[in-house]
Amino acid sequence: MTTDKAHAKRIVDLVISMDPIINELLDQVRLIQDTQLSSELTHSVTEIMGHAMLGILVPLEQIFPDLNPEK
C-alpha cells in the first residue's frame, strides 16, 4: 500500500507531536529513586523514540524527502 504526501505528512506530524509527551515521560521516569528501575524504564522510552524515528519517520522521509525541513 502506498500513501500520498498529505497522508505521510499527517503521520510525520503526529509522530513529532509525541515529543512533549515523551519528554515528560522521561522526566517522570528519571524521578524514580530506584536507579535500576529508572534505567530500565528510560531504556524502554528511548526505544519507543528510536522506533518512531527509524520505523516511521525515516521511511516516510525517504519517500518524501521534503517532509524533513532539516534536509
C-alpha positions as CSV (number, residue, x, y, z in Angstrom):
1,M,0.0,0.0,0.0
2,T,1.3,3.4,-0.9
3,T,0.5,6.7,0.7
4,D,0.2,10.2,-0.7
5,K,2.3,13.1,0.6
6,A,-0.5,14.7,2.6
7,H,-1.1,11.4,4.5
8,A,2.6,10.9,5.1
9,K,2.8,14.5,6.4
10,R,0.0,13.9,8.8
11,I,1.8,10.8,10.1
12,V,5.0,12.7,10.5
13,D,3.3,15.5,12.3
14,L,1.6,13.0,14.7
15,V,5.0,11.4,15.5
16,I,6.6,14.8,16.0
17,S,3.7,15.8,18.3
18,M,4.6,13.0,20.6
19,D,7.8,14.8,21.6
20,P,6.5,16.8,24.5
21,I,4.7,13.7,25.9
22,I,7.8,11.6,25.5
23,N,9.9,14.2,27.2
24,E,7.5,14.5,30.1
25,L,7.5,10.7,30.4
26,L,11.3,10.7,30.5
27,D,11.3,13.4,33.2
28,Q,8.9,11.4,35.3
29,V,10.8,8.1,34.8
30,R,14.0,9.8,35.8
31,L,12.4,10.9,39.1
32,I,12.1,7.2,40.2
33,Q,14.5,6.7,43.1
34,D,15.2,3.0,42.2
35,T,18.0,3.6,39.8
36,Q,17.7,0.2,38.2
37,L,14.0,0.6,37.5
38,S,14.6,4.2,36.3
39,S,17.3,3.0,34.0
40,E,15.1,0.1,32.6
41,L,12.2,2.5,32.0
42,T,14.4,5.1,30.4
43,H,15.7,2.5,28.1
44,S,12.2,1.5,27.1
45,V,11.2,5.1,26.4
46,T,14.3,5.7,24.3
47,E,13.4,2.5,22.3
48,I,10.0,4.0,21.7
49,M,11.6,7.1,20.4
50,G,14.0,5.1,18.2
51,H,11.3,3.0,16.7
52,A,9.2,6.1,15.9
53,M,12.2,7.7,14.2
54,L,13.7,4.8,12.4
55,G,10.5,2.9,11.8
56,I,8.2,5.7,10.8
57,L,9.9,9.0,10.1
58,V,12.9,7.7,8.1
59,P,10.9,5.5,5.7
60,L,8.4,8.3,5.0
61,E,11.1,10.9,4.6
62,Q,12.9,8.6,2.1
63,I,9.7,8.6,0.0
64,F,9.0,12.3,0.5
65,P,12.4,14.0,1.4
66,D,10.8,17.4,1.7
67,L,8.9,16.3,4.7
68,N,12.1,16.8,6.7
69,P,12.8,20.5,6.8
70,E,16.3,19.9,8.0
71,K,17.3,18.3,4.7
